[in-house]
Amino acid sequence: MSGSSNVFRTRPDAMSMKGVTATSSLQASMIGSRIIENGGNVVDAAIASSAALCVTQNNLCGLGGDMFALVRMDGKEIMDYNGSGRSAGKADIDYFTNRGLKVLPSRGPDSALTVPGIVSMWKTLNRDFGTMEIKDLLKPAIDLALNGFPVTHNYSSSIEATGRVFTEFSEWNRIFRPGGRTPMPGEIFRQKDLGETLSLISQDGPDSFYDGDLADRIINGLNGTGVILESEDFRRHSVTVSKALHTDYHGHRVYETNPNSQAATALLWLNMIQEIEDEIPRGHEPSMEDIIRSGITAYDWRNRFIADPDHLKLPSGFLSESYARNLVENPSIQGRSSGENVDPGDTTYFSICDAEGNSVSIIQSNYMGFGSGIMPKSLGFVLQNRGSYFSLDSTHHNCLKPGKRTFHTLCAAMVEKDGDFRYSLGTMGGDIQPQIHVQIIRNLIDSKLDPQLSLDMPRWAFPGTIYEKPNTLIYEGELASVIHGKRFSGLETKDVGKYSSQTGHAQITALTEYGSSMGGSDPRGDGVAIPVL
C-alpha cells in the first residue's frame, strides 16, 4: 500500500499483527478489539461492537433498526446476511390512502411500519460463526447503558437538532432530554431502560425480542401510539442468508450486499468504468466527467430495478461486461428533477478483520436520525422509520405491500485479490453510499492508498432518492479547482466545505501484503480504528 499523497493525513492508520476494529464510536472499537484479545473471533467482536453502537450512537442505529453484513470466515466464500425488516401485515396502500395520505410521513407512527432486524442478526451471526455466548457479548453494551458514557459533540448536536423536530414524542424526550435539556459534550449519559432491555436479551436470548416476553412488552409498549406492527409481524421475521454479489475490478474481486440493498449499483458502476477505460487511449484515465456521467446512469438503473427481490429480480446479466458496455454506449437517463437531499441518512458502518483474513463488513441503521421517534414505553429504543421509503403509488416497483422489504440504502463491501482478503469497507450516507464505495475502492485499488489516506481524500456526491433525478453535485472544498465552473451532466455544483458529513462517514480495515492488519476511520465522524494488541 502506498502512503504518498498531497492530501493531509488526519491520523495514522491503526496497525496490528492480530487484527483491527474500525467503528464510528471509540467505545465500540475498543470493545471489538478487546473481544478478540480475549479469545473471540471477528464475528464475536462484531456482535459486541454492534450492541455498543446501539448505546453510544442510537441516533444512528439501535434495537429498533436494521442490519446488513458480509462475513468472510476461515477462507470460505463471502456470505451476505440481510437483517432488514418486512412491513407489517396491516401495511397496505389502502390503509394510508383512505386516511388522505399521498406519501408516507418520514416521522411518527405511520413511518414505523417495518419490523426491526438487528437483534435477529445477532442471533444468526452467533449461530453460524460465534465462539462466545450472546450474554457475554452484550455485557459491555449493558455496562455502557447502565453506567453511562461521555457524550460526544456530534451526539449532543444530534439530540439537540432532533429535539426541535420531536417535540410531541414524550417518551423520546424523557429518555434523551432528561429534565428538558440536551446532554452536553463530556456529560455522562445513562440509559437505564435500554440497559434493562439489553439485559433481557442477554438473559432470555434474541428470540425473546420476536417471540417471547420481550416481544410482548414491545407490542404492549406501543399501545396508544398508532403503530400498526403486531405480534405476528415480529414472529414472522427472519434473516436472509445468501452468497454475496460480486464483480471483478482491476485484478480484485469486489463483493457487495444483495437487493433489497442498493449495493449492486456500485458493482454495475465499476463495470461501466472499466468499459470506459477500454474506449480511451492506453495510459489515460477516465475523466471526472466520465466517472460522474456513468454513475448517474448506474443510479438510473438502480432506481428502476433494485427492490425486494421477492417482488422484483435484478435483470439477467446485470453485472456482466456486456450489460455495462451497453449502458456506456447507450445511456438513457430517466426520472424527475429533484432538489438537493440534505438528509444523507443517519446510519453507522463498521469493519473488523484479523491477520488470518477473517472479516466482517457491517452496516446498521435507524434510517433518519433517531428513526420514527416512536419508542415502546420503558424499553429505551426507537423504532426505525425505514418503511417511509416505500411508495404509495401501486404502479411503482417499491410500492408498499404487507410483508415486503423496502428498497434499502444500506450496503456493505469487501474486496479480495487472488482469493485472499484485502479490504472491508462501507459508509453511512443514505442514497449516496454506492458513490462513496466507488470513490474509496478506486482510492484503494487504483491509487494504492492505505485505508486512512483513502478516507482522508476529498469526496463528491450527487444526492437523490430512487424517486428523483439528481440535479446537484456536492463536493468538498479541496476539489474546487477540478469542479468549479464546470457542469457535470447538467448538475449544479455546490461546495460543502472540508470533511462534510454530507459525503458520508466511512471505515476500512485491510490485510496488507506483509500479513499485518491495518484500519482507518473517517475524519468526518466520531470513529476511530483500534488495533488488537
C-alpha positions as CSV (number, residue, x, y, z in Angstrom):
1,M,0.0,0.0,0.0
2,S,1.3,3.4,-0.9
3,G,1.3,6.2,1.5
4,S,2.2,9.0,-0.9
5,S,-0.4,11.8,-1.5
6,N,-0.7,15.5,-1.3
7,V,-3.7,15.1,1.0
8,F,-3.1,15.8,4.7
9,R,-3.3,12.6,6.7
10,T,-5.6,13.3,9.6
11,R,-4.3,10.4,11.8
12,P,-2.2,7.3,11.5
13,D,-3.6,4.0,10.4
14,A,-4.2,1.5,13.1
15,M,-1.8,-1.4,12.6
16,S,-1.6,-4.8,14.3
17,M,-0.2,-8.2,13.8
18,K,-3.5,-9.6,15.1
19,G,-6.5,-7.5,13.8
20,V,-8.2,-4.2,13.7
21,T,-11.7,-2.9,14.7
22,A,-12.9,0.3,12.9
23,T,-16.2,1.7,14.0
24,S,-17.8,5.1,14.3
25,S,-17.5,5.1,18.1
26,L,-14.4,4.9,20.3
27,Q,-16.1,2.7,22.8
28,A,-17.4,0.3,20.2
29,S,-14.0,0.0,18.6
30,M,-12.3,-0.7,21.9
31,I,-14.9,-3.3,22.8
32,G,-14.5,-5.1,19.5
33,S,-10.7,-5.3,19.7
34,R,-10.8,-6.4,23.4
35,I,-13.2,-9.3,22.5
36,I,-10.6,-10.6,20.0
37,E,-7.8,-10.1,22.6
38,N,-9.8,-12.2,25.0
39,G,-10.1,-15.1,22.5
40,G,-13.2,-14.2,20.5
41,N,-13.3,-14.1,16.7
42,V,-14.2,-11.3,14.4
43,V,-18.0,-12.2,14.5
44,D,-17.9,-12.3,18.3
45,A,-16.3,-8.8,18.2
46,A,-18.9,-7.6,15.7
47,I,-21.8,-8.6,17.8
48,A,-20.3,-6.8,20.9
49,S,-19.4,-3.7,18.8
50,S,-22.9,-3.6,17.2
51,A,-24.6,-3.7,20.6
52,A,-22.3,-1.0,21.9
53,L,-23.1,1.2,18.9
54,C,-26.8,0.8,19.8
55,V,-26.0,2.5,23.1
56,T,-23.4,5.2,22.2
57,Q,-24.9,6.1,18.7
58,N,-28.5,5.3,19.0
59,N,-29.2,8.4,17.0
60,L,-27.7,6.4,14.1
61,C,-28.7,2.8,14.9
62,G,-30.4,0.8,17.6
63,L,-32.5,-2.1,18.6
64,G,-35.3,-0.8,16.5
65,G,-33.3,-0.7,13.3
66,D,-31.9,-3.0,10.6
67,M,-28.5,-4.5,9.8
68,F,-26.7,-5.9,6.7
69,A,-23.5,-7.8,6.9
70,L,-20.8,-9.5,4.7
71,V,-18.9,-12.2,6.5
72,R,-15.6,-13.9,5.5
73,M,-14.5,-16.7,7.8
74,D,-11.8,-19.5,7.5
75,G,-11.1,-18.7,3.9
76,K,-14.6,-19.7,2.8
77,E,-16.9,-17.9,0.4
78,I,-18.1,-14.5,1.5
79,M,-21.7,-14.7,2.7
80,D,-24.3,-12.0,2.7
81,Y,-26.6,-11.6,5.7
82,N,-29.7,-9.5,5.2
83,G,-31.4,-8.5,8.5
84,S,-33.7,-5.9,7.1
85,G,-37.3,-6.0,8.4
86,R,-40.5,-6.5,6.4
87,S,-43.6,-4.3,6.6
88,A,-46.5,-5.0,8.9
89,G,-49.3,-7.3,7.9
90,K,-51.7,-4.4,8.0
91,A,-49.4,-2.1,6.0
92,D,-51.1,-1.9,2.6
93,I,-51.6,1.2,0.4
94,D,-55.3,1.5,1.1
95,Y,-54.7,1.7,4.9
96,F,-52.8,5.0,4.3
97,T,-54.6,6.5,1.3
98,N,-58.0,6.0,2.9
99,R,-56.8,8.4,5.5
100,G,-55.9,11.0,2.9
101,L,-52.1,10.3,2.7
102,K,-50.4,10.6,-0.7
103,V,-46.9,9.8,0.7
104,L,-45.7,8.1,3.8
105,P,-44.6,10.5,6.6
106,S,-41.0,10.4,7.5
107,R,-41.6,10.5,11.3
108,G,-44.2,9.4,13.7
109,P,-46.3,6.2,14.0
110,D,-47.1,5.9,10.3
111,S,-43.4,5.7,9.5
112,A,-42.8,2.9,12.0
113,L,-44.2,0.1,9.9
114,T,-41.3,-2.4,9.4
115,V,-40.0,-4.9,11.9
116,P,-36.6,-4.2,13.5
117,G,-34.0,-6.7,12.2
118,I,-30.8,-6.0,14.1
119,V,-31.4,-8.3,17.2
120,S,-32.2,-11.3,14.9
121,M,-28.9,-10.7,13.1
122,W,-27.0,-11.1,16.4
123,K,-28.6,-14.5,16.8
124,T,-28.0,-15.6,13.3
125,L,-24.3,-14.5,13.2
126,N,-23.7,-16.0,16.6
127,R,-25.3,-19.3,15.4
128,D,-23.2,-19.5,12.3
129,F,-19.9,-18.3,13.5
130,G,-19.8,-17.3,17.1
131,T,-17.5,-18.8,19.7
132,M,-18.8,-16.9,22.7
133,E,-22.2,-16.7,24.3
134,I,-24.5,-13.8,23.5
135,K,-24.9,-12.9,27.2
136,D,-21.1,-12.4,27.4
137,L,-21.0,-10.3,24.2
138,L,-23.7,-8.0,25.4
139,K,-22.1,-7.2,28.8
140,P,-20.0,-4.2,27.6
141,A,-23.1,-2.6,26.0
142,I,-25.2,-3.2,29.1
143,D,-22.5,-1.6,31.2
144,L,-22.4,1.4,28.8
145,A,-26.1,1.9,29.1
146,L,-26.4,1.5,32.8
147,N,-23.3,3.2,33.9
148,G,-23.1,5.7,31.1
149,F,-20.5,7.2,28.7
150,P,-19.3,10.7,27.9
151,V,-21.4,12.3,25.2
152,T,-19.6,13.4,22.1
153,H,-20.1,16.7,20.4
154,N,-21.8,15.1,17.4
155,Y,-24.2,13.0,19.6
156,S,-25.1,16.1,21.6
157,S,-25.7,18.1,18.4
158,S,-27.9,15.3,17.0
159,I,-30.1,15.2,20.2
160,E,-30.4,19.0,20.1
161,A,-31.4,19.1,16.4
162,T,-33.8,16.1,16.7
163,G,-35.4,17.6,19.8
164,R,-36.6,20.5,17.7
165,V,-38.5,18.0,15.5
166,F,-39.6,15.6,18.2
167,T,-41.4,18.0,20.4
168,E,-44.6,15.8,20.6
169,F,-42.8,12.5,21.3
170,S,-42.9,12.4,25.1
171,E,-41.1,9.1,25.6
172,W,-38.2,10.2,23.4
173,N,-37.9,13.5,25.2
174,R,-38.0,11.7,28.6
175,I,-35.0,9.5,27.6
176,F,-32.8,11.8,25.5
177,R,-33.6,15.2,27.0
178,P,-33.9,14.4,30.7
179,G,-35.1,17.5,32.6
180,G,-35.9,19.1,29.3
181,R,-32.3,19.7,28.3
182,T,-29.8,18.2,25.9
183,P,-26.8,16.3,27.4
184,M,-23.7,18.4,26.8
185,P,-20.4,17.2,25.3
186,G,-18.5,15.3,28.0
187,E,-21.5,14.8,30.2
188,I,-22.1,11.2,31.4
189,F,-25.3,9.9,29.7
190,R,-27.0,6.9,31.2
191,Q,-29.9,4.9,29.7
192,K,-31.4,2.7,32.4
193,D,-34.4,1.4,30.2
194,L,-32.1,0.5,27.3
195,G,-29.7,-1.3,29.7
196,E,-32.6,-3.4,31.1
197,T,-33.8,-4.3,27.6
198,L,-30.3,-5.4,26.6
199,S,-30.2,-7.4,29.9
200,L,-33.4,-9.2,29.0
201,I,-32.0,-10.1,25.5
202,S,-28.9,-11.3,27.3
203,Q,-30.8,-13.5,29.8
204,D,-33.6,-14.8,27.5
205,G,-31.8,-14.8,24.2
206,P,-32.5,-12.7,21.0
207,D,-35.6,-14.9,20.2
208,S,-37.4,-13.2,23.1
209,F,-37.3,-9.9,21.1
210,Y,-39.5,-11.6,18.4
211,D,-41.5,-14.3,20.2
212,G,-41.3,-14.1,23.9
213,D,-41.7,-11.9,26.9
214,L,-39.8,-9.0,25.4
215,A,-41.8,-9.2,22.2
216,D,-45.0,-8.9,24.3
217,R,-43.5,-5.9,26.2
218,I,-42.7,-4.2,22.9
219,I,-46.2,-4.6,21.5
220,N,-47.8,-3.6,24.8
221,G,-45.4,-0.7,25.0
222,L,-46.7,0.6,21.6
223,N,-50.4,0.6,22.7
224,G,-51.9,4.0,22.0
225,T,-49.1,5.2,19.7
226,G,-50.8,4.4,16.4
227,V,-48.1,2.0,15.2
228,I,-49.6,-0.9,13.3
229,L,-47.0,-3.5,14.0
230,E,-48.4,-6.6,15.7
231,S,-47.0,-9.7,17.5
232,E,-47.4,-11.8,14.3
233,D,-45.2,-9.4,12.4
234,F,-42.4,-9.9,14.8
235,R,-42.9,-13.7,14.9
236,R,-42.7,-13.9,11.0
237,H,-39.4,-12.0,10.8
238,S,-36.3,-13.9,9.5
239,V,-32.8,-13.2,8.3
240,T,-31.9,-14.0,4.7
241,V,-28.5,-15.6,4.0
242,S,-27.1,-15.8,0.5
243,K,-23.9,-15.6,-1.5
244,A,-22.6,-12.0,-1.8
245,L,-22.9,-10.2,-5.2
246,H,-19.5,-9.6,-6.8
247,T,-17.7,-8.3,-9.9
248,D,-14.0,-8.1,-10.9
249,Y,-12.3,-4.8,-10.9
250,H,-8.7,-4.2,-11.8
251,G,-7.4,-7.6,-10.6
252,H,-9.6,-7.6,-7.5
253,R,-12.9,-9.2,-6.7
254,V,-15.4,-6.7,-5.2
255,Y,-18.3,-8.0,-3.1
256,E,-21.4,-6.1,-2.1
257,T,-24.7,-6.9,-0.4
258,N,-27.7,-8.2,-2.4
259,P,-31.0,-6.4,-3.0
260,N,-33.1,-5.1,-1.4
261,S,-29.8,-3.3,-0.6
262,Q,-28.8,-0.8,-3.2
263,A,-25.2,-2.1,-3.3
264,A,-25.4,-3.7,-6.8
265,T,-25.3,-0.1,-8.0
266,A,-21.6,0.2,-7.1
267,L,-20.8,-3.1,-8.9
268,L,-22.6,-2.0,-12.1
269,W,-20.8,1.3,-11.9
270,L,-17.3,-0.2,-11.5
271,N,-18.1,-2.4,-14.6
272,M,-19.0,0.7,-16.5
273,I,-15.8,2.5,-15.5
274,Q,-13.8,-0.5,-16.9
275,E,-15.8,-0.3,-20.2
276,I,-15.0,3.4,-20.4
277,E,-11.3,2.7,-19.9
278,D,-11.4,0.3,-22.8
279,E,-12.5,3.1,-25.1
280,I,-9.8,5.7,-24.2
281,P,-6.2,5.7,-25.2
282,R,-3.9,3.3,-23.2
283,G,-2.3,5.0,-20.2
284,H,-5.1,7.5,-19.8
285,E,-7.6,7.5,-17.0
286,P,-11.4,8.3,-17.3
287,S,-12.1,11.9,-16.6
288,M,-14.2,13.0,-13.6
289,E,-16.9,13.9,-16.1
290,D,-16.9,10.3,-17.4
291,I,-17.0,8.9,-13.9
292,I,-19.9,11.0,-12.8
293,R,-21.8,10.5,-16.1
294,S,-21.5,6.8,-15.8
295,G,-22.5,7.0,-12.1
296,I,-25.7,8.9,-12.9
297,T,-26.6,6.1,-15.5
298,A,-25.9,3.4,-12.9
299,Y,-28.2,5.2,-10.4
300,D,-30.9,5.4,-13.0
301,W,-30.8,1.7,-13.3
302,R,-30.7,1.4,-9.5
303,N,-33.9,3.5,-9.5
304,R,-35.6,1.1,-11.9
305,F,-34.5,-2.3,-10.9
306,I,-33.5,-2.6,-7.2
307,A,-36.2,-3.6,-4.7
308,D,-37.3,-6.5,-2.6
309,P,-36.1,-9.5,-4.8
310,D,-39.2,-11.4,-3.8
311,H,-41.1,-8.8,-5.8
312,L,-38.6,-7.7,-8.5
313,K,-35.5,-9.6,-9.6
314,L,-32.4,-7.9,-11.0
315,P,-32.3,-8.1,-14.8
316,S,-30.5,-11.0,-16.3
317,G,-26.7,-10.3,-16.7
318,F,-27.0,-7.1,-14.6
319,L,-23.3,-7.4,-13.5
320,S,-21.9,-8.7,-16.8
321,E,-19.4,-6.8,-19.0
322,S,-21.9,-6.7,-21.9
323,Y,-24.6,-5.1,-19.7
324,A,-22.2,-2.4,-18.6
325,R,-20.9,-1.9,-22.2
326,N,-24.4,-1.4,-23.4
327,L,-25.1,1.3,-20.8
328,V,-21.9,3.1,-21.6
329,E,-22.8,3.1,-25.3
330,N,-26.5,3.8,-24.9
331,P,-27.2,5.8,-21.7
332,S,-30.8,6.6,-21.0
333,I,-31.5,8.8,-18.1
334,Q,-35.0,8.8,-16.6
335,G,-36.6,10.2,-13.5
336,R,-37.9,13.5,-12.2
337,S,-35.9,16.6,-11.2
338,S,-35.2,16.9,-7.5
339,G,-33.9,19.3,-5.0
340,E,-30.8,18.6,-3.0
341,N,-31.2,15.8,-0.5
342,V,-30.0,17.5,2.7
343,D,-30.6,14.4,4.9
344,P,-27.9,11.8,3.9
345,G,-29.4,9.2,6.2
346,D,-28.3,8.5,9.8
347,T,-26.5,5.2,9.8
348,T,-23.3,3.6,11.2
349,Y,-20.9,1.3,9.4
350,F,-18.1,-0.7,11.0
351,S,-15.5,-3.2,9.9
352,I,-13.3,-5.8,11.7
353,C,-10.6,-8.0,10.3
354,D,-7.9,-10.3,11.7
355,A,-4.5,-11.3,10.4
356,E,-5.9,-14.6,9.1
357,G,-8.2,-12.8,6.6
358,N,-11.4,-13.3,8.6
359,S,-13.5,-10.2,8.3
360,V,-16.9,-8.7,8.8
361,S,-18.3,-5.7,6.9
362,I,-21.5,-4.4,8.7
363,I,-23.9,-1.6,8.5
364,Q,-26.8,-0.8,10.8
365,S,-29.3,2.0,10.9
366,N,-32.5,3.6,12.2
367,Y,-32.7,5.3,8.7
368,M,-33.1,9.0,9.7
369,G,-31.7,10.4,13.0
370,F,-33.5,8.6,15.9
371,G,-35.8,6.9,13.3
372,S,-39.5,7.4,13.7
373,G,-39.3,8.9,17.1
374,I,-41.7,6.3,18.4
375,M,-40.4,4.3,21.4
376,P,-42.1,1.3,23.1
377,K,-42.7,2.6,26.6
378,S,-39.9,2.0,29.1
379,L,-37.8,-0.1,26.8
380,G,-35.3,2.6,25.8
381,F,-35.1,2.2,22.0
382,V,-36.6,4.0,19.0
383,L,-38.4,2.2,16.1
384,Q,-36.8,2.9,12.7
385,N,-38.6,4.8,10.0
386,R,-37.2,2.8,7.2
387,G,-40.7,2.0,5.9
388,S,-41.2,5.6,5.0
389,Y,-39.1,4.9,1.9
390,F,-42.0,2.8,0.4
391,S,-44.1,4.4,-2.3
392,L,-47.9,4.7,-2.1
393,D,-48.1,4.5,-5.9
394,S,-49.3,1.0,-6.6
395,T,-47.6,1.0,-10.0
396,H,-44.1,1.6,-8.6
397,H,-41.8,-1.4,-8.0
398,N,-41.1,-0.1,-4.5
399,C,-44.8,0.2,-3.6
400,L,-45.9,-0.7,-0.2
401,K,-47.3,-4.2,0.4
402,P,-47.8,-6.3,3.6
403,G,-44.7,-8.3,4.5
404,K,-42.4,-6.6,1.9
405,R,-38.9,-5.3,2.3
406,T,-38.4,-1.7,1.1
407,F,-35.6,-0.6,-1.2
408,H,-32.8,-0.2,1.3
409,T,-29.9,2.3,1.2
410,L,-27.7,0.2,3.5
411,C,-24.8,-1.6,1.7
412,A,-21.5,-3.1,2.8
413,A,-18.5,-4.1,0.7
414,M,-15.5,-6.4,0.9
415,V,-12.6,-7.0,-1.5
416,E,-10.4,-10.0,-2.3
417,K,-7.3,-10.3,-4.5
418,D,-6.3,-13.7,-5.9
419,G,-8.7,-15.3,-3.4
420,D,-7.2,-13.6,-0.4
421,F,-8.9,-11.0,1.8
422,R,-7.8,-7.4,1.2
423,Y,-10.3,-4.8,2.3
424,S,-13.6,-4.4,4.2
425,L,-15.3,-1.1,3.8
426,G,-18.5,0.9,3.9
427,T,-20.1,4.2,4.9
428,M,-23.2,5.9,6.2
429,G,-24.8,8.4,3.8
430,G,-28.2,7.1,2.7
431,D,-28.6,7.1,-1.0
432,I,-25.1,8.2,-1.8
433,Q,-23.4,5.1,-0.2
434,P,-22.6,3.5,-3.6
435,Q,-20.9,6.7,-4.7
436,I,-18.7,6.7,-1.6
437,H,-17.9,3.0,-2.1
438,V,-16.8,3.6,-5.7
439,Q,-14.5,6.5,-4.7
440,I,-13.0,4.6,-1.8
441,I,-12.4,1.4,-3.9
442,R,-10.7,3.5,-6.5
443,N,-8.6,5.1,-3.9
444,L,-7.5,1.7,-2.5
445,I,-7.1,-0.2,-5.7
446,D,-6.2,2.4,-8.4
447,S,-4.3,4.9,-6.3
448,K,-2.9,2.3,-4.0
449,L,-3.6,4.4,-0.9
450,D,-3.7,3.0,2.6
451,P,-7.0,2.9,4.5
452,Q,-6.7,6.1,6.4
453,L,-5.5,8.1,3.5
454,S,-8.3,6.7,1.3
455,L,-10.7,8.1,3.9
456,D,-9.0,11.4,4.1
457,M,-9.3,12.1,0.4
458,P,-11.9,14.7,-0.6
459,R,-15.2,13.4,-1.9
460,W,-18.2,14.4,-4.1
461,A,-21.7,13.1,-4.4
462,F,-25.0,13.7,-6.3
463,P,-27.8,13.1,-3.7
464,G,-31.2,11.8,-4.7
465,T,-33.7,9.1,-3.8
466,I,-35.0,6.4,-6.2
467,Y,-37.9,8.7,-6.9
468,E,-35.8,11.5,-8.2
469,K,-33.2,12.5,-10.8
470,P,-30.3,14.3,-9.1
471,N,-29.7,17.9,-10.0
472,T,-26.8,18.9,-7.7
473,L,-23.2,17.7,-7.4
474,I,-21.9,18.5,-3.9
475,Y,-18.2,18.5,-3.4
476,E,-15.6,19.1,-0.6
477,G,-13.6,22.2,-0.9
478,E,-10.3,20.6,-2.0
479,L,-12.0,19.6,-5.2
480,A,-12.9,23.2,-6.1
481,S,-10.2,23.6,-8.8
482,V,-11.4,20.4,-10.5
483,I,-15.1,21.2,-10.3
484,H,-15.6,25.0,-10.1
485,G,-17.3,26.4,-13.2
486,K,-18.0,23.1,-14.8
487,R,-21.3,21.3,-15.5
488,F,-21.3,17.6,-14.9
489,S,-24.2,16.1,-16.8
490,G,-26.2,19.2,-16.2
491,L,-25.8,19.2,-12.4
492,E,-25.5,22.3,-10.4
493,T,-22.4,22.3,-8.2
494,K,-22.1,23.2,-4.5
495,D,-19.1,23.4,-2.2
496,V,-20.0,21.8,1.1
497,G,-16.6,22.5,2.8
498,K,-13.9,20.3,4.1
499,Y,-14.8,16.8,5.6
500,S,-18.5,17.3,5.3
501,S,-20.9,14.8,6.8
502,Q,-22.9,15.1,3.6
503,T,-20.3,12.9,2.0
504,G,-20.5,10.0,4.5
505,H,-18.7,8.6,7.5
506,A,-16.7,5.6,6.4
507,Q,-14.5,2.9,7.9
508,I,-12.0,0.5,6.4
509,T,-10.0,-2.5,7.6
510,A,-7.4,-4.3,5.5
511,L,-4.9,-7.1,5.4
512,T,-1.6,-5.9,3.9
513,E,0.7,-7.9,1.6
514,Y,3.0,-8.2,4.6
515,G,0.4,-10.0,6.7
516,S,-0.4,-7.2,9.1
517,S,-3.8,-5.8,9.7
518,M,-4.5,-2.1,9.0
519,G,-7.5,0.1,9.6
520,G,-8.8,3.7,9.2
521,S,-11.8,5.7,10.3
522,D,-13.4,8.7,8.7
523,P,-12.3,12.2,9.9
524,R,-15.9,13.3,9.2
525,G,-17.3,11.4,12.2
526,D,-16.6,10.2,15.7
527,G,-15.0,7.0,14.7
528,V,-11.5,5.5,15.4
529,A,-9.7,2.3,14.4
530,I,-8.3,0.3,17.3
531,P,-5.6,-2.4,16.9
532,V,-5.9,-5.7,18.5
533,L,-3.0,-6.0,21.0
